[in-house]
Amino acid sequence: MTTLSNRSQILSHDATLTSRAQIRTQFHATCDLYERLFETLVSDQAYYVKPIALRHPLIFYFGHTHTFFINKLILAGLITQRVNPAFESMFAVGVDEMGWDDVNEQHYQWPTPAEVKAYRVQVRAVVDDLIQTLPLALPIDWDSPWWPILMGIEHERIHLETSSVLIRQQRLALVQSTPDWVPCAALDVAAPINGLVEIAARDIQLTKSSAHYGWDNEYGQFNAHCPAFQAAKYLTSNAEFLSFVEAGGYQADQYWQEEGLAWRNYAQAQHPTFWIKQAEGWALRLMTEEVTMPWSWPVEVNYHEAKAFCNWLSSQTGQSVRLPSEHEWYSLYAHAGLSDEQLTHSTQANLFLDHGASSCPVDQFAHGDLYDVVGNVWQWTETPIFPFDGFKVHPLYDDFTTPTFDGRHNIIKGGSWISTGNEALKSARYAFRRHFFQHAGFRYIVTDTPLEQHSSHYESDKQLSEYAEFHYGDTYFGVPNFPKALSDFALHHLQGKPMRTALDLGCATGRATFELATQFEHVTGIDFSARFIGLALKLAQQGVLRYTMVNEGDLVSYQERTLTAMGLQAVAHKVEFWQGDACNLKPQFTGYDFILAANLIDRLYSPRQFLSAIHTRLNLGGVLMLTSPYTWLEEHTPREEWIGGYKQDGENVSTLDGLKTVLGDHFKLLQAPVEIPFVIRETRHKFQHSLSEVTLWERIR
């Protein structure tokens, strides 16, 4: 068996295929490769100049991948000490233009590249020690303590690719060529004339192999019948795309969809982003240099440009030309007779950095009678990403996929020249905004088969739907809406105190954030779950929320809730929502007159740390409101972190006792605790009824 680099780790009972040493080698090789990528930056300045306005500067991505390791290992309970809390907050979130991505440079005092490099060395030591000491039981699966280690490795491999795109978008004067990133030398190769290949009808049945690491969206079941169609023999080359450019395709509105037209007009696009028009002809921007246009290489465009080309080609040929759907791409893969094992043990595709740091001619790698079914550049599909039947969120990374189930992120398939690890597998399902640039191009198909729509206007995730109903739905058994009851209680007891800014920490889907804004000038909602934050943002932006509720079994009812009906539409402009870790908040979240932490402390991995530092976020005289049913469980909080609910020296220690001890240096308890009930609906016939103890604490020093 040939051993090749940059492949995904095999997960097996066989210790010769899956060993501690192999994982350790993969970890360090991935770290080394990622750091060598940043050696293409010519100076410290290059780390701080944003390649594009809507993303962070490159210093963020240099630190982000190792911060990810620490944050996930802490969440998994595999380590208990942070390496650098400031870095692990600063570099935590902000990569995909989501509403909670904070790219406001005023919020950051970036460290130097040398400081981040030193931090990466420290993190390496922590992870290396864990790899060498953690008990290893094979095979490694989703529930294994080794899964977050593999998750960190594969996450860094993703950012190897996305950071290389940002470097390609960086000003040329700020980057340099290095021996590790030499592009393909086949520049002056004639482009082939494209043609069509018949793809037979077949049934598509997808299951995720346990032999490799996978992201949550790859699991579940998907079955579909794929009718016959014709597919382009080659990926669309620069030469083929030039015909569209020269025909005025970028100026002809009729070829562009509404969203694509808005992007084209905003970007003032006249040709592909990486094309450079010069007096002597066209050039192409690669990652670190400009070269004379290699016409035989695949064109690299976003979805909008690929779609416009297909519409133009339809008008030229009279055929129904479009991009393939996700399952039509799987049909191409089957037609080519490809497999993960075959590709992993060969170099017969422009993958894994096997053939240099760029694309290569579209007729270099044959896969049956097609070329580049995988590799060279990613291939845009018509399919907005959706969950397979049986989809489940991995508890350590709930925001990997679920925020992209918004109809705005299309799946790309096949991998590119820099795709490594999981990215190069058949099962990989990565999705990007349609205006984003990756190392991505397209293959067109000819078919009359209409596209299948998988998206729904109704949120169907069970946990999200339950919280949507808990926050915005009906009342049950005469128990008032809990977030509103907490807000009313707080606002009543805050009379006479400043009401400028409030923080709703652990805001979930955000009802209390809106309610507090009826009296406060501005309210910030923060939650660890991107899914919850995404729902709250949707409501703030659109004013309406639609979700399904389980009645019994597979039977559901459909609900629609609006801010207007709740009398909250007028305060939507006064709220903001961010994803964040209550135990390690970013420094800008401070200076509040009131902080609400509702049913939060018994779900934190370190409530003592949270409570010991929360006074730094609150103004003197400000009030902290804690509510909790005190459901201490080791699955959420290590026993040594419990604030109460245990015996010490033979005596009961209640949570209230613990709160007085931890908060006593900076707070005084304003009044005796009270209990506020809440009800969570699970099904039409099953409800949870609980009591949350509420305490008010005034900061006195």
Salt bridges, closest charged atoms under 4 A:
ASP32 OD1 - ARG124 NH2 2.49
GLU35 OE1 - LYS117 NZ 2.59
GLU35 OE2 - ARG120 NE 2.82
GLU35 OE1 - ARG124 NH2 3.29
GLU88 OE1 - ARG82 NH1 3.25
ASP96 OD2 - HIS409 NE2 2.95
GLU97 OE1 - HIS435 NE2 3.16
ASP102 OD2 - HIS107 ND1 2.78
GLU105 OE2 - LYS50 NZ 3.66
ASP128 OD1 - ARG24 NE 2.48
ASP128 OD1 - HIS28 NE2 2.72
GLU156 OE2 - HIS66 ND1 3.42
GLU156 OE2 - ARG120 NH2 3.01
ASP180 OD2 - ARG36 NE 3.46
ASP203 OD1 - HIS225 ND1 2.83
GLU218 OE1 - LYS208 NZ 2.86
ASP253 OD1 - ARG264 NH2 2.88
GLU259 OE2 - HIS304 NE2 3.54
GLU259 OE1 - ARG434 NH2 2.91
GLU300 OE2 - ARG168 NH1 2.71
GLU300 OE2 - HIS439 ND1 3.79
GLU326 OE2 - ARG429 NE 2.71
GLU328 OE1 - ARG322 NH1 2.79
ASP354 OD2 - ARG7 NH2 2.84
ASP369 OD1 - HIS335 NE2 2.77
GLU382 OE2 - LYS307 NZ 2.60
ASP398 OD2 - ARG531 NE 3.54
ASP406 OD1 - HIS409 ND1 2.92
ASP461 OD2 - ARG531 NH1 3.04
GLU466 OE2 - LYS462 NZ 2.40
GLU469 OE1 - ARG561 NH2 3.14
ASP474 OD1 - ARG561 NH1 3.60
ASP488 OD2 - LYS484 NZ 2.96
GLU515 OE2 - ARG511 NE 2.79
GLU560 OE1 - ARG546 NE 2.90
GLU576 OE2 - HIS522 NE2 3.38
ASP581 OD2 - ARG82 NH2 3.21
ASP593 OD1 - ARG500 NH2 2.91
ASP602 OD2 - ARG603 NH1 3.79
GLU634 OE1 - ARG639 NH2 3.63
GLU635 OE2 - HIS636 NE2 3.78
GLU682 OE1 - LYS686 NZ 3.23
GLU698 OE2 - LYS497 NZ 3.13
GLU698 OE1 - LYS668 NZ 3.74
